[in-house]
Amino acid sequence: MKFGFFRGLLALASAIVITASPAQAQQQYINVLTGGTSGVYYPLGVALSQIYGKAIPAAKATVQATKASAENLNLLQAGRGEVGFTLGDALSDAWKGDEEAGFKVPLKKLRGIAAIYPNYIQIVASADSGIKTIADLKGKRLAVGAPKSGTEINARAVLKGAGLSYKDLSKVEYLPFGESVELMKNRQLDATLISAGLGVAALRDLATSVKIIVVPVGPDVIAKIGDPAYQAGIIPAGTYEGQDKDVPTVAIQNFLVTHEGLSTDTVYKLTKSMWENLDHLAAAHAAAKGMKKENALKGMPIPLHPGAEKYYREIHLIK
């Protein structure tokens, strides 16, 4: 009697496992690799994960805070993420395998989804530091972003274009945006260099706490960088409290990327759903207002994923 009862329980348990297995096998994960939580990538990544969750209901969409560009690209190459944000120069370096930029070998599994919005080099100094130009950074304390991040790669390039290096600074801090701003509030740093979309939350916070100077980066510096990824840009007046004039600077395109392991159908849905929900992205951060479908392929330094290509052919962006 007991044997029959337990045999019945065993059969029921087996049936549950067999029934559950197909559902488990179909579980898909879409991990969006972003940046620090005080930057622009993170809120946009959260918004993207919400869009993806609706576009592919069977998938579990998650968001991961990272050190941004270089880490995101290395994680995608290793299959430890499905979608990642990156700066264009870091993406180009990854494809080529530039070890100094954080890529020991060429990352040939990467595939493009879209060019999204431009980053702007935003060098912000406390007014009492006396910094008004890039040359004034000499002998000062500067935060340059997390090590090997897109911001840090940009910092090296911009300083080089201005004839400076880290050796010319009295102190270099490798910190995420939020932490660098806290040190500036406490007068432990003179300036921070941030590469991000306009209206960075950390900088808005700083500008309400201390008087700031947004340091210009002129065309002469851009020319000396010698990289086509670096273009002239403007930080419009009023972007931050106390900034009453347009400030010239450097702009670098951001990209959304994936890897070759994702199916054509999945990446098609990810691409289509993103472009059809720009209002949701813009509500998450104003930087997304710079996203234009017609610019989606502009400057893409790596091959497109077939799923993204399918979407762009469908809307006649690719003939």
C-alpha positions as CSV (number, residue, x, y, z in Angstrom):
1,M,0.0,0.0,0.0
2,K,2.7,2.4,1.1
3,F,4.9,1.4,-1.9
4,G,2.0,2.2,-4.3
5,F,1.5,5.6,-2.6
6,F,5.2,6.6,-2.9
7,R,5.3,5.3,-6.5
8,G,2.4,7.6,-7.3
9,L,4.2,10.5,-5.7
10,L,7.3,9.8,-7.7
11,A,5.2,9.6,-10.9
12,L,3.6,13.0,-10.1
13,A,7.0,14.6,-9.3
14,S,8.4,13.3,-12.6
15,A,5.4,14.7,-14.5
16,I,6.0,18.1,-12.9
17,V,9.6,18.1,-13.9
18,I,8.8,17.0,-17.5
19,T,6.1,19.7,-17.7
20,A,8.4,22.4,-16.3
21,S,11.4,21.5,-18.5
22,P,10.1,23.0,-21.8
23,A,9.3,26.3,-20.1
24,Q,12.7,26.4,-18.5
25,A,14.4,25.6,-21.8
26,Q,12.5,28.5,-23.4
27,Q,13.6,31.0,-20.7
28,Q,15.6,33.7,-22.4
29,Y,17.7,36.3,-20.6
30,I,18.4,39.8,-21.9
31,N,21.0,41.4,-19.7
32,V,21.6,45.1,-20.5
33,L,25.1,46.3,-19.6
34,T,25.2,50.0,-18.7
35,G,27.6,52.1,-16.6
36,G,27.6,53.7,-13.2
37,T,24.2,54.4,-11.6
38,S,24.9,58.2,-11.6
39,G,25.6,58.3,-15.3
40,V,23.3,58.3,-18.4
41,Y,23.7,54.7,-19.6
42,Y,22.1,53.3,-16.4
43,P,18.7,55.0,-16.6
44,L,18.5,54.4,-20.3
45,G,19.4,50.8,-19.7
46,V,16.5,50.5,-17.2
47,A,14.1,52.0,-19.7
48,L,15.4,49.6,-22.4
49,S,14.9,46.6,-20.2
50,Q,11.3,47.7,-19.7
51,I,10.8,48.0,-23.5
52,Y,12.5,44.7,-24.1
53,G,10.3,43.0,-21.4
54,K,7.2,44.0,-23.3
55,A,8.6,43.2,-26.8
56,I,9.7,39.7,-25.7
57,P,7.4,38.6,-22.9
58,A,9.1,35.2,-22.6
59,A,12.4,36.9,-21.8
60,K,13.7,38.0,-18.5
61,A,15.2,41.5,-19.0
62,T,17.7,42.7,-16.4
63,V,20.1,45.7,-16.0
64,Q,23.7,45.5,-14.8
65,A,25.6,48.5,-13.6
66,T,29.2,48.3,-14.9
67,K,32.3,50.4,-15.4
68,A,30.8,51.2,-18.9
69,S,32.3,50.9,-22.4
70,A,35.4,48.6,-22.1
71,E,33.9,46.3,-19.4
72,N,30.6,46.1,-21.4
73,L,32.4,45.1,-24.6
74,N,34.6,42.4,-22.9
75,L,31.5,41.0,-21.1
76,L,29.6,40.8,-24.5
77,Q,32.5,39.1,-26.1
78,A,32.5,36.5,-23.2
79,G,28.7,36.0,-23.6
80,R,28.0,37.5,-20.2
81,G,25.5,40.0,-21.5
82,E,23.2,40.5,-24.4
83,V,23.1,44.2,-25.1
84,G,25.6,46.9,-24.1
85,F,26.2,50.6,-24.3
86,T,29.6,51.9,-25.5
87,L,31.4,54.9,-26.9
88,G,32.5,54.8,-30.5
89,D,36.2,55.1,-29.9
90,A,36.2,52.2,-27.4
91,L,34.1,50.1,-29.8
92,S,36.7,50.7,-32.6
93,D,39.5,49.9,-30.2
94,A,37.8,46.7,-29.1
95,W,37.3,45.5,-32.7
96,K,41.0,46.1,-33.4
97,G,42.2,44.7,-30.1
98,D,43.9,47.8,-28.6
99,E,45.5,46.5,-25.3
100,E,46.2,50.0,-24.0
101,A,42.4,50.7,-24.2
102,G,41.6,47.5,-22.3
103,F,41.3,44.9,-25.1
104,K,43.9,42.2,-25.0
105,V,42.7,40.6,-28.3
106,P,40.3,41.8,-31.1
107,L,36.7,41.3,-29.9
108,K,35.3,39.8,-33.1
109,K,32.1,38.4,-31.7
110,L,30.7,41.9,-31.3
111,R,27.8,43.0,-33.6
112,G,26.2,46.4,-33.9
113,I,22.6,47.4,-33.2
114,A,22.6,51.1,-33.5
115,A,24.3,54.5,-33.2
116,I,22.3,56.2,-30.5
117,Y,23.2,59.6,-29.2
118,P,26.4,61.6,-28.8
119,N,28.4,61.9,-25.6
120,Y,29.9,65.2,-24.7
121,I,33.2,65.7,-22.9
122,Q,32.1,67.8,-19.9
123,I,35.1,69.2,-17.9
124,V,33.6,70.8,-14.9
125,A,35.7,72.7,-12.3
126,S,34.8,74.4,-9.1
127,A,34.9,78.2,-9.6
128,D,37.3,78.7,-6.7
129,S,39.9,76.3,-8.3
130,G,40.9,79.0,-10.8
131,I,40.5,76.6,-13.7
132,K,39.0,78.3,-16.8
133,T,40.9,76.5,-19.6
134,I,42.3,73.0,-20.2
135,A,45.8,74.4,-19.8
136,D,44.8,75.5,-16.2
137,L,44.4,71.8,-15.3
138,K,48.1,71.5,-15.0
139,G,49.0,70.9,-11.4
140,K,45.4,70.4,-10.4
141,R,43.4,67.4,-9.0
142,L,41.2,65.8,-11.7
143,A,38.8,62.8,-11.8
144,V,38.9,60.9,-15.1
145,G,36.3,58.2,-14.7
146,A,36.6,54.5,-13.8
147,P,39.8,52.8,-15.1
148,K,39.6,51.8,-18.8
149,S,36.1,53.2,-19.0
150,G,35.0,55.1,-22.1
151,T,35.3,58.3,-20.1
152,E,38.9,57.5,-19.0
153,I,39.9,56.7,-22.6
154,N,38.4,60.0,-23.7
155,A,40.2,61.8,-20.9
156,R,43.6,60.5,-22.1
157,A,42.8,61.6,-25.7
158,V,41.6,65.1,-24.7
159,L,44.5,65.8,-22.4
160,K,46.9,64.6,-25.1
161,G,45.2,66.9,-27.6
162,A,45.8,69.7,-25.2
163,G,49.5,68.8,-24.8
164,L,49.0,67.4,-21.3
165,S,49.2,64.0,-19.6
166,Y,48.3,62.5,-16.2
167,K,51.9,63.3,-15.1
168,D,51.1,67.0,-15.5
169,L,48.3,66.8,-12.8
170,S,48.9,66.9,-9.1
171,K,46.4,64.1,-8.5
172,V,44.4,61.7,-10.8
173,E,41.3,60.0,-9.4
174,Y,39.7,57.1,-11.3
175,L,36.1,57.4,-10.1
176,P,32.5,57.1,-11.3
177,F,30.7,60.3,-11.8
178,G,28.8,60.4,-8.5
179,E,31.9,59.8,-6.4
180,S,34.0,62.4,-8.2
181,V,31.2,65.0,-7.6
182,E,31.1,64.2,-3.9
183,L,34.9,64.8,-3.6
184,M,34.5,68.1,-5.4
185,K,31.8,69.1,-2.9
186,N,34.2,68.4,-0.1
187,R,37.0,70.4,-1.9
188,Q,39.1,67.2,-2.3
189,L,39.1,67.6,-6.1
190,D,39.4,70.6,-8.4
191,A,37.7,69.3,-11.5
192,T,36.0,66.2,-13.0
193,L,36.0,65.1,-16.6
194,I,32.8,63.3,-17.6
195,S,31.9,61.8,-21.0
196,A,28.2,61.4,-21.2
197,G,25.0,62.8,-22.6
198,L,24.0,66.3,-21.6
199,G,22.3,66.9,-18.3
200,V,24.2,64.4,-16.2
201,A,22.4,64.0,-12.9
202,A,25.7,64.1,-10.9
203,L,26.7,67.4,-12.5
204,R,23.3,68.9,-12.0
205,D,23.6,68.0,-8.4
206,L,27.1,69.5,-8.2
207,A,26.0,72.8,-9.8
208,T,23.3,73.3,-7.1
209,S,25.9,72.8,-4.4
210,V,28.9,74.8,-5.5
211,K,29.7,77.4,-8.2
212,I,31.1,75.7,-11.3
213,I,32.9,76.5,-14.5
214,V,32.3,74.4,-17.6
215,V,35.7,74.3,-19.3
216,P,35.7,74.7,-23.1
217,V,37.5,72.3,-25.4
218,G,38.3,74.1,-28.7
219,P,38.7,72.9,-32.3
220,D,42.5,73.1,-32.0
221,V,42.5,70.4,-29.3
222,I,40.1,68.2,-31.4
223,A,42.4,68.5,-34.4
224,K,45.4,67.4,-32.4
225,I,43.5,64.3,-31.1
226,G,43.5,63.1,-34.7
227,D,40.7,60.6,-34.3
228,P,37.6,60.9,-36.6
229,A,35.5,59.6,-33.7
230,Y,36.0,63.0,-31.9
231,Q,33.9,65.8,-33.4
232,A,33.1,69.4,-32.4
233,G,30.1,69.8,-30.1
234,I,28.3,72.4,-28.0
235,I,27.1,72.2,-24.4
236,P,24.2,74.6,-24.6
237,A,23.8,77.5,-22.2
238,G,21.6,76.5,-19.2
239,T,22.5,72.8,-19.3
240,Y,23.8,73.3,-15.7
241,E,22.9,75.9,-13.1
242,G,25.3,78.9,-13.4
243,Q,26.3,78.0,-17.0
244,D,25.0,81.1,-18.9
245,K,26.9,80.6,-22.2
246,D,27.3,77.9,-24.8
247,V,30.5,76.0,-24.2
248,P,32.4,74.3,-27.1
249,T,33.6,70.8,-26.5
250,V,34.2,67.4,-28.0
251,A,31.3,65.0,-29.0
252,I,31.7,61.2,-29.4
253,Q,29.0,58.9,-30.7
254,N,27.5,56.2,-28.5
255,F,26.5,52.8,-29.8
256,L,24.3,50.0,-28.7
257,V,25.9,46.6,-29.4
258,T,25.3,42.9,-29.0
259,H,27.2,39.7,-29.9
260,E,26.9,37.1,-32.7
261,G,25.3,34.5,-30.4
262,L,21.9,36.2,-30.3
263,S,19.4,35.0,-32.8
264,T,18.3,37.2,-35.8
265,D,14.7,37.2,-34.5
266,T,15.7,38.3,-31.0
267,V,17.9,41.2,-32.2
268,Y,15.3,42.2,-34.7
269,K,12.7,42.6,-31.9
270,L,15.2,44.4,-29.7
271,T,16.1,46.9,-32.5
272,K,12.5,47.5,-33.6
273,S,11.1,47.9,-30.0
274,M,13.8,50.4,-29.1
275,W,13.2,52.7,-32.1
276,E,9.4,52.5,-31.7
277,N,9.7,53.6,-28.0
278,L,11.9,56.7,-28.1
279,D,9.5,58.6,-26.0
280,H,10.0,56.1,-23.2
281,L,13.8,56.5,-23.5
282,A,13.6,60.3,-23.5
283,A,11.4,60.2,-20.4
284,A,14.2,58.2,-18.7
285,H,16.9,60.7,-19.7
286,A,17.0,63.8,-21.9
287,A,20.1,62.4,-23.7
288,A,17.8,60.1,-25.6
289,K,16.3,63.1,-27.4
290,G,19.4,63.0,-29.5
291,M,18.5,59.6,-30.9
292,K,17.5,59.7,-34.6
293,K,16.5,56.6,-36.6
294,E,18.1,58.1,-39.7
295,N,21.5,58.2,-37.9
296,A,21.3,54.6,-36.7
297,L,24.1,53.4,-39.0
298,K,26.2,56.5,-38.9
299,G,29.9,55.7,-38.1
300,M,29.2,52.1,-37.1
301,P,32.8,50.6,-36.7
302,I,31.8,47.0,-36.5
303,P,29.5,44.6,-38.6
304,L,25.7,45.0,-38.0
305,H,23.9,42.0,-36.4
306,P,21.7,40.3,-39.0
307,G,18.7,41.0,-36.8
308,A,19.4,44.8,-36.8
309,E,20.1,44.7,-40.5
310,K,16.7,43.0,-41.1
311,Y,14.9,45.9,-39.3
312,Y,16.8,48.6,-41.2
313,R,16.0,46.9,-44.5
314,E,12.4,46.7,-43.5
315,I,12.3,50.5,-42.9
316,H,14.4,51.1,-46.0
317,L,17.4,52.6,-44.1
318,I,19.4,49.9,-45.9
319,K,18.4,49.4,-49.6
